[in-house]
Every structure is written in structure tokens, then in C-alpha cells.
Amino acid sequence: MKDGPCIVNVDGTKIAALCRCGVSNKKPHCDGSHAKISFKADEAKIES
């Protein structure tokens, strides 16, 4: 999800939604707080 949680899938099955905004009351899991604060994620950067 672009500005939402990090979705963890195993064999095509969603097993967790991890908070990226830092505001969730259920850390490390997402509780939807990103929508209330209009969270905007930084662009992903790949480093080697």
C-alpha cells in the first residue's frame, strides 16, 4: 500500500500489516492511524 502499512504475505496469504507511520496504538501492527494523520511515505530507495 503506497502510504499505508507494509503488508506481509506468505505464499500469497496476508499474515500481517505492519505500521510505517509510527502512530499506531497496536505497534508493530497497523491500526489504520495513517489515514487519520494523512501519512505520506518517503520514496523507497534501493541500496546495494
ChimeraX commands (.cxc) that place a marker at each C-alpha (Angstrom):
marker #1 position 0.00,0.00,0.00 radius 0.5
marker #1 position 1.60,3.28,-1.10 radius 0.5
marker #1 position 1.01,5.38,2.04 radius 0.5
marker #1 position -0.26,2.64,4.31 radius 0.5
marker #1 position 1.14,-0.36,6.13 radius 0.5
marker #1 position 3.78,-2.80,4.97 radius 0.5
marker #1 position 1.79,-5.89,4.00 radius 0.5
marker #1 position 3.50,-9.20,4.77 radius 0.5
marker #1 position 2.42,-12.08,2.52 radius 0.5
marker #1 position 3.46,-15.71,2.77 radius 0.5
marker #1 position 2.55,-17.98,-0.12 radius 0.5
marker #1 position 0.01,-15.38,-1.31 radius 0.5
marker #1 position -1.72,-15.10,2.08 radius 0.5
marker #1 position -1.66,-11.83,4.04 radius 0.5
marker #1 position -0.34,-12.60,7.51 radius 0.5
marker #1 position 0.39,-9.10,8.86 radius 0.5
marker #1 position 0.06,-5.37,8.19 radius 0.5
marker #1 position 2.99,-3.56,9.82 radius 0.5
marker #1 position 2.83,0.12,10.83 radius 0.5
marker #1 position 5.02,2.55,8.88 radius 0.5
marker #1 position 3.61,5.86,10.16 radius 0.5
marker #1 position 4.68,5.40,13.80 radius 0.5
marker #1 position 1.29,6.41,15.23 radius 0.5
marker #1 position -0.43,3.02,15.59 radius 0.5
marker #1 position -1.64,2.05,19.07 radius 0.5
marker #1 position -1.09,-1.60,18.11 radius 0.5
marker #1 position 2.60,-1.41,17.07 radius 0.5
marker #1 position 4.14,-3.16,15.29 radius 0.5
marker #1 position 0.76,-3.79,13.63 radius 0.5
marker #1 position -1.22,-1.21,11.67 radius 0.5
marker #1 position -4.46,0.09,13.21 radius 0.5
marker #1 position -5.35,2.50,10.39 radius 0.5
marker #1 position -3.90,5.59,12.10 radius 0.5
marker #1 position -2.03,6.51,8.91 radius 0.5
marker #1 position -5.35,7.55,7.34 radius 0.5
marker #1 position -6.19,9.88,10.26 radius 0.5
marker #1 position -2.86,11.74,10.03 radius 0.5
marker #1 position -2.62,11.76,6.21 radius 0.5
marker #1 position 0.67,9.83,6.33 radius 0.5
marker #1 position 2.83,10.15,3.22 radius 0.5
marker #1 position 5.63,7.61,2.84 radius 0.5
marker #1 position 9.06,8.60,1.57 radius 0.5
marker #1 position 10.03,7.19,-1.80 radius 0.5
marker #1 position 11.65,3.76,-1.44 radius 0.5
marker #1 position 15.37,3.66,-2.16 radius 0.5
marker #1 position 17.27,0.51,-3.04 radius 0.5
marker #1 position 20.83,0.38,-1.76 radius 0.5
marker #1 position 23.42,-2.24,-2.59 radius 0.5
marker link #1:1,2 radius 0.2
marker link #1:2,3 radius 0.2
marker link #1:3,4 radius 0.2
marker link #1:4,5 radius 0.2
marker link #1:5,6 radius 0.2
marker link #1:6,7 radius 0.2
marker link #1:7,8 radius 0.2
marker link #1:8,9 radius 0.2
marker link #1:9,10 radius 0.2
marker link #1:10,11 radius 0.2
marker link #1:11,12 radius 0.2
marker link #1:12,13 radius 0.2
marker link #1:13,14 radius 0.2
marker link #1:14,15 radius 0.2
marker link #1:15,16 radius 0.2
marker link #1:16,17 radius 0.2
marker link #1:17,18 radius 0.2
marker link #1:18,19 radius 0.2
marker link #1:19,20 radius 0.2
marker link #1:20,21 radius 0.2
marker link #1:21,22 radius 0.2
marker link #1:22,23 radius 0.2
marker link #1:23,24 radius 0.2
marker link #1:24,25 radius 0.2
marker link #1:25,26 radius 0.2
marker link #1:26,27 radius 0.2
marker link #1:27,28 radius 0.2
marker link #1:28,29 radius 0.2
marker link #1:29,30 radius 0.2
marker link #1:30,31 radius 0.2
marker link #1:31,32 radius 0.2
marker link #1:32,33 radius 0.2
marker link #1:33,34 radius 0.2
marker link #1:34,35 radius 0.2
marker link #1:35,36 radius 0.2
marker link #1:36,37 radius 0.2
marker link #1:37,38 radius 0.2
marker link #1:38,39 radius 0.2
marker link #1:39,40 radius 0.2
marker link #1:40,41 radius 0.2
marker link #1:41,42 radius 0.2
marker link #1:42,43 radius 0.2
marker link #1:43,44 radius 0.2
marker link #1:44,45 radius 0.2
marker link #1:45,46 radius 0.2
marker link #1:46,47 radius 0.2
marker link #1:47,48 radius 0.2
view
